[in-house]
Amino acid sequence: MKFFIRCSWAILFSFILSIPTFANPKDSSSVSKTQVRTFFNLEKTQKIMMATLAKPTPFYNRDSLLKHFRQFFANPELVSYSEYVKGMSAQLKKKIIILEYDAIKNVFQLDQLADLHNRFSLVNSATCLVDKTEGRFIRTKDMDGRDIMTQPLENIEKYTTVDKYKQGFARVKLDKSGYGFLNICGDEVIKCQYTHAENFNNGRALVKNNYWFFVDINGKQSEALKDVADAIALTKGISLVRFHNGKYALIDNQFDKTQTPISDIFDSIVPLNAQNFSVKSGNETKVINLEGIENQSNVK
């Protein structure tokens, strides 16, 4: 069986962030025209919002922008884009840490984490826009079907492979150097250096240089993944791996620390859909889910 059978994973997440509302802002008349004009450049701000939140439609006017920013800041008229990005990043990271602290996760928690990681990756990819004073934006769809705004890629012809964006980052390949990743602005934030790379999956990407390991959105590499010969990213932070002994298992994004799969180890694992897998050990065949738990129902 060829290990690298690529499956289409189209996952749409609907978990809505719940963030406390701050006090009412100061009257906008107390804010200088220069400050208001600088922050509420509607054309730019709409596109920045699309890049960071992957909203289906942009914010169309100043009032709707103010209403949104009141969720995060006491004085939205005075908030810079840099402060907004930092605030969003901190709120998302806090929620991720709380959920990841629970060692035993159900499907609902996996959905929540996937949505939070996706937003966190998008926000951090778009930090490159903080110092941008000009530049074009283009509307595109990422791998999960979300509408996002990005800046056109420069010198795109130098790459032999340019994928769609996945969780705020696009996988690219330089012919002689290997795989790396671009952010929303098209900057090569993770250098092309890997012989193989999977797309980002809940804030980490599987990459290979002699050994398999994870790299995070800041380019920080994990310890090598013990005994892993091949790997493919699935969804919700779960990946399928083949060990050097020819056996298969499902792992999560903490495998570099735990060195323990989330499923049993099988002779083969074949995806049935985005949530279920047909597994075989000896003459026994059964179905397991993303949590590595046996599914007793018949999956067609």
Secondary structure per residue as TSV (DSSP state, phi and psi in degrees):
chain	resnum	aa	ss	phi	psi
A	1	M	-	360.0	129.1
A	2	K	-	-72.4	128.1
A	3	F	S	-70.0	-42.2
A	4	F	-	-86.8	64.2
A	5	I	-	-88.4	113.8
A	6	R	-	-85.4	125.8
A	7	C	-	-107.8	151.9
A	8	S	-	-86.2	119.7
A	9	W	-	-115.3	97.5
A	10	A	-	-105.7	99.6
A	11	I	-	-112.2	125.0
A	12	L	-	-111.4	120.3
A	13	F	-	-100.6	138.7
A	14	S	-	-120.2	7.6
A	15	F	-	-66.1	126.6
A	16	I	-	-99.9	132.2
A	17	L	-	-66.5	134.5
A	18	S	-	-112.2	106.7
A	19	I	-	-125.2	134.5
A	20	P	-	-59.1	148.0
A	21	T	-	-87.1	136.0
A	22	F	-	-88.6	-178.8
A	23	A	-	-65.1	162.2
A	24	N	-	-61.8	141.4
A	25	P	-	-74.5	163.6
A	26	K	-	-66.9	156.4
A	27	D	-	-62.7	136.4
A	28	S	G	-63.7	-16.8
A	29	S	G	-66.5	-20.0
A	30	S	G	-83.1	-4.0
A	31	V	S	-98.3	135.8
A	32	S	-	-65.5	151.6
A	33	K	H	-60.9	-34.6
A	34	T	H	-63.5	-44.5
A	35	Q	H	-62.5	-45.8
A	36	V	H	-63.2	-45.2
A	37	R	H	-63.6	-39.1
A	38	T	H	-66.8	-44.5
A	39	F	H	-78.4	-44.1
A	40	F	T	-96.5	55.1
A	41	N	-	-78.5	96.4
A	42	L	H	-58.2	-43.1
A	43	E	H	-60.0	-47.1
A	44	K	H	-69.3	-43.4
A	45	T	H	-65.3	-39.0
A	46	Q	H	-57.2	-44.2
A	47	K	H	-73.4	-34.9
A	48	I	H	-62.9	-42.4
A	49	M	H	-61.4	-39.9
A	50	M	H	-62.7	-39.2
A	51	A	H	-68.9	-39.7
A	52	T	H	-87.2	-31.0
A	53	L	H	-111.5	-9.3
A	54	A	-	53.9	43.6
A	55	K	-	-69.4	147.1
A	56	P	S	-67.2	-27.0
A	57	T	S	-137.7	150.8
A	58	P	-	-74.9	166.6
A	59	F	-	-80.0	130.2
A	60	Y	-	-95.7	-19.9
A	61	N	S	-148.4	170.4
A	62	R	H	-62.2	-38.6
A	63	D	H	-63.2	-42.8
A	64	S	H	-69.0	-33.6
A	65	L	H	-64.4	-45.7
A	66	L	H	-59.8	-42.8
A	67	K	H	-60.1	-41.6
A	68	H	H	-66.1	-46.9
A	69	F	H	-70.2	-20.8
A	70	R	T	-65.2	-18.9
A	71	Q	T	-68.2	-23.5
A	72	F	T	-114.5	-27.8
A	73	F	-	-136.1	143.6
A	74	A	S	-68.5	-34.3
A	75	N	-	-126.5	76.4
A	76	P	G	-62.2	-26.8
A	77	E	G	-66.2	-21.7
A	78	L	G	-99.6	-3.0
A	79	V	-	-81.2	133.8
A	80	S	-	-88.0	162.6
A	81	Y	H	-61.8	-36.0
A	82	S	H	-60.0	-43.9
A	83	E	H	-65.2	-38.8
A	84	Y	H	-61.5	-47.5
A	85	V	H	-61.9	-45.0
A	86	K	H	-62.9	-41.2
A	87	G	H	-64.3	-45.3
A	88	M	H	-61.6	-45.2
A	89	S	H	-60.8	-43.6
A	90	A	H	-65.7	-42.5
A	91	Q	H	-62.8	-45.2
A	92	L	H	-65.9	-43.0
A	93	K	H	-62.0	-40.0
A	94	K	H	-60.8	-44.8
A	95	K	H	-66.9	-37.2
A	96	I	H	-63.2	-45.4
A	97	I	H	-60.5	-42.2
A	98	I	H	-61.4	-45.6
A	99	L	H	-70.3	-38.5
A	100	E	H	-73.2	-15.9
A	101	Y	T	-66.2	-27.5
A	102	D	-	-76.5	113.7
A	103	A	S	-69.0	-30.1
A	104	I	S	-106.4	115.9
A	105	K	-	-115.9	139.0
A	106	N	-	-97.2	179.9
A	107	V	H	-62.1	-39.1
A	108	F	H	-61.8	-42.6
A	109	Q	H	-65.2	-37.3
A	110	L	H	-63.5	-39.2
A	111	D	H	-64.0	-44.2
A	112	Q	H	-61.3	-47.4
A	113	L	H	-61.8	-40.8
A	114	A	H	-61.8	-42.9
A	115	D	H	-65.5	-44.5
A	116	L	H	-63.3	-44.8
A	117	H	H	-62.7	-39.4
A	118	N	H	-61.8	-47.1
A	119	R	H	-64.6	-42.0
A	120	F	H	-61.4	-43.5
A	121	S	H	-64.3	-42.3
A	122	L	H	-62.3	-46.0
A	123	V	H	-60.3	-45.0
A	124	N	H	-72.6	-31.4
A	125	S	H	-64.8	-35.3
A	126	A	G	-84.4	3.3
A	127	T	G	-62.2	-20.8
A	128	C	G	-63.2	-18.3
A	129	L	G	-81.4	-10.3
A	130	V	T	-56.3	-45.1
A	131	D	T	-97.5	8.7
A	132	K	-	-80.1	124.5
A	133	T	-	-103.9	-13.1
A	134	E	S	-157.5	173.4
A	135	G	-	132.0	151.6
A	136	R	-	-85.2	156.4
A	137	F	-	-124.2	149.8
A	138	I	E	-128.5	143.8
A	139	R	E	-87.9	133.9
A	140	T	E	-148.3	168.0
A	141	K	E	-106.0	138.0
A	142	D	-	-86.2	-175.6
A	143	M	T	-63.4	-23.7
A	144	D	T	-94.0	8.1
A	145	G	S	83.6	7.4
A	146	R	-	-77.6	143.0
A	147	D	E	-81.3	122.2
A	148	I	E	-132.1	160.8
A	149	M	E	-110.1	131.8
A	150	T	E	-131.7	166.5
A	151	Q	-	-91.6	143.1
A	152	P	-	-56.6	138.9
A	153	L	-	-73.9	132.4
A	154	E	S	-94.8	149.3
A	155	N	S	53.6	37.1
A	156	I	G	-62.7	-25.5
A	157	E	G	-66.7	-16.3
A	158	K	G	-75.6	-17.2
A	159	Y	-	-93.0	138.7
A	160	T	S	-84.7	-20.9
A	161	T	E	-138.4	132.1
A	162	V	E	-136.5	110.3
A	163	D	E	-87.3	166.9
A	164	K	E	-66.0	160.5
A	165	Y	E	-68.8	142.7
A	166	K	E	-133.8	113.5
A	167	Q	T	54.2	41.4
A	168	G	T	89.7	-3.0
A	169	F	E	-133.4	140.3
A	170	A	E	-108.2	128.5
A	171	R	E	-78.8	132.0
A	172	V	E	-131.5	163.5
A	173	K	E	-137.4	132.7
A	174	L	E	-99.0	132.8
A	175	D	T	-49.8	-47.1
A	176	K	T	-97.4	-13.2
A	177	S	T	-102.4	-32.1
A	178	G	E	112.9	-158.7
A	179	Y	E	-94.2	148.7
A	180	G	E	-154.0	-166.1
A	181	F	E	-138.9	144.9
A	182	L	E	-108.2	149.4
A	183	N	-	-91.3	-172.4
A	184	I	T	-57.8	-31.6
A	185	C	T	-84.3	-3.6
A	186	G	-	85.5	11.1
A	187	D	-	-80.3	139.0
A	188	E	E	-80.2	86.7
A	189	V	E	-82.6	-23.2
A	190	I	E	-121.2	111.1
A	191	K	E	-56.8	142.3
A	192	C	E	-68.6	105.8
A	193	Q	E	-153.9	-0.9
A	194	Y	E	-106.2	141.2
A	195	T	S	-70.5	-25.0
A	196	H	E	-151.1	151.0
A	197	A	E	-151.8	133.8
A	198	E	-	-89.9	162.0
A	199	N	-	-72.6	163.3
A	200	F	-	-63.2	140.9
A	201	N	B	-141.0	96.7
A	202	N	T	59.0	49.4
A	203	G	T	84.7	-2.8
A	204	R	E	-136.4	147.6
A	205	A	E	-121.3	137.3
A	206	L	E	-75.8	127.1
A	207	V	E	-134.9	160.1
A	208	K	E	-135.8	133.0
A	209	N	S	-145.9	94.7
A	210	N	S	69.7	-51.6
A	211	Y	S	-119.1	158.8
A	212	W	E	-88.2	140.8
A	213	F	E	-156.6	175.8
A	214	F	E	-99.1	152.0
A	215	V	E	-129.1	137.5
A	216	D	E	-93.6	-177.7
A	217	I	T	-67.9	-13.4
A	218	N	T	-97.8	3.6
A	219	G	-	86.1	6.7
A	220	K	-	-78.0	129.6
A	221	Q	B	-94.4	145.1
A	222	S	-	-88.6	178.9
A	223	E	-	-67.2	158.9
A	224	A	-	-62.0	146.2
A	225	L	-	-83.7	116.6
A	226	K	T	-58.7	124.4
A	227	D	T	65.2	9.5
A	228	V	E	-81.5	123.3
A	229	A	E	-95.4	-39.5
A	230	D	E	-142.9	155.3
A	231	A	E	-152.7	149.4
A	232	I	E	-141.8	130.0
A	233	A	E	-74.2	135.8
A	234	L	E	-103.4	-92.8
A	235	T	E	-161.7	163.5
A	236	K	T	53.9	34.2
A	237	G	T	78.1	10.6
A	238	I	E	-105.0	141.7
A	239	S	E	-134.9	156.9
A	240	L	E	-105.8	129.7
A	241	V	E	-127.5	152.4
A	242	R	E	-115.4	129.1
A	243	F	E	-86.4	167.2
A	244	H	T	-62.4	-22.8
A	245	N	T	-85.6	5.1
A	246	G	S	88.0	-0.1
A	247	K	-	-87.1	162.4
A	248	Y	E	-124.7	154.8
A	249	A	E	-161.0	163.5
A	250	L	E	-96.8	138.2
A	251	I	E	-127.8	161.8
A	252	D	E	-109.6	-176.6
A	253	N	T	-73.7	-1.5
A	254	Q	T	-100.9	9.0
A	255	F	H	-61.8	-31.0
A	256	D	H	-63.8	-26.4
A	257	K	H	-91.9	-43.6
A	258	T	H	-84.7	-29.5
A	259	Q	-	53.8	27.1
A	260	T	-	-127.4	124.4
A	261	P	-	-64.3	158.3
A	262	I	S	-87.7	-12.0
A	263	S	S	-115.7	172.6
A	264	D	-	-68.3	172.4
A	265	I	-	-99.8	131.4
A	266	F	B	-125.2	164.9
A	267	D	S	-72.0	-31.0
A	268	S	E	-155.3	152.1
A	269	I	E	-136.6	121.9
A	270	V	E	-122.9	121.5
A	271	P	E	-63.2	133.4
A	272	L	-	-96.9	-37.2
A	273	N	S	-161.5	-166.4
A	274	A	S	-69.4	-13.5
A	275	Q	S	-119.4	-17.9
A	276	N	E	-132.0	152.8
A	277	F	E	-138.7	139.1
A	278	S	E	-88.3	125.3
A	279	V	E	-122.7	152.0
A	280	K	E	-135.7	133.5
A	281	S	E	-132.9	112.1
A	282	G	T	62.3	-123.4
A	283	N	T	-95.8	0.3
A	284	E	E	-95.6	130.1
A	285	T	E	-122.7	136.2
A	286	K	E	-149.7	180.0
A	287	V	E	-117.7	132.6
A	288	I	E	-121.0	162.3
A	289	N	E	-104.8	-172.8
A	290	L	T	-62.4	-23.4
A	291	E	T	-83.5	-2.6
A	292	G	S	82.7	11.7
A	293	I	-	-98.4	140.6
A	294	E	B	-63.7	133.9
A	295	N	-	-103.3	116.3
A	296	Q	-	-78.6	-21.2
A	297	S	S	-77.4	155.8
A	298	N	-	-76.9	126.7
A	299	V	-	-110.2	121.1
A	300	K	-	-95.5	360.0
